[in-house]
Amino acid sequence: MAIPANLELAAHGERRRTSLARLHLEHECLAISGGTLVAVLLLWEVLGRSGLVDPLFISSPTQVAQAGWQLSHDRDFWNDVEVSATEFILGYGAALALAIPLGLAVGLSKRLQYTIGPFVDTLNAVPRVTLLPLIIIIWCGIGIWPKVVVVFLGAVIPILINTQSGVKTSEARFIRVARSFSASRVKIFSSIILPRTVPFIFTGLKYGAGRALLGVVVGELYASTAGLGHMIADAGNTFRTDVVFFGVLVFMATGLIVVALLDAVERRFEKWRPDPR
């Protein structure tokens, strides 16, 4: 029996609308976020070119792009990138290497928590910016290592506290069941405690990455002879707003890349974690 042409066209149109709706749902987040970003950039460009605001105080996206293109051909810029990257990698890496095992140990041992806890709480309560005169001027001088210390202090506490909190969330009933089957401490740690702690560790790593980047900027703004923070400070002193915005853009892109990498690594750990159901 032949299908009427109008019914066939209606079915084809319905399938097309369904596929378009599915495509819209799959890319809705990207479309909304991208559309909002484009709208903000266009508004910023129009505002910068309209003359309503003095370009001395606000640049435009095209001027920022031009400044970035010019800086990309400047050897001093890449030297600043290398200095800031070194400070971030060394400080953040040292914080990661110390905070994760120490946080696990503090979460597992009440005595160690009683010993180290007050120092961690005190350092968490004190703004690290107040220590800059001691670290940069008195203790370490002006160089790369005081910035590494500032980055380390900014990142180590969030990672340690989140790791410690993750250990404490391990359900006691699972541990009791494991002990009833004569599971060793190593087995309990690797099968129950550590898998439940992984999300907390990565939350601390993401938060610590932001604090580490903040440490790079603040340390270089305070006293330095090289680095992206020094470049931003120098550009601000000479009213080069486009260079300032480009420096901020570099730090913002770095933070997004670091978080994206941590998310990718965390997804791989999700496959390793046992299903709680």
Buried (B, 14 or more C-beta within 10 A) or exposed (E): EEEEEEEEEEEEEEEEEEEEEEEEEEEEEEEEEEEEEEEEBEEBBEEBEEEEEEBEEBBBBBBBBBBBEEBEEEEEBEEBBEBBBBBBEBBBBBBBEBBBEBBBBBBBEEEBBEEBEEEBEEBEEEEBBEBBEEBBEEEBEEEBBBBBBBBBBBBBBBBBBBBBBBBBEBEEEBBEEBEEEEBEEEEBBEEBBBBBBBBBBBBBBBBBBBBBBBBBBBBBBBBBEBBBBBBBBBBBEEEBBBBBBBBBBBBEEBBEEBBEEBEEEBEEBEEEEEEEE
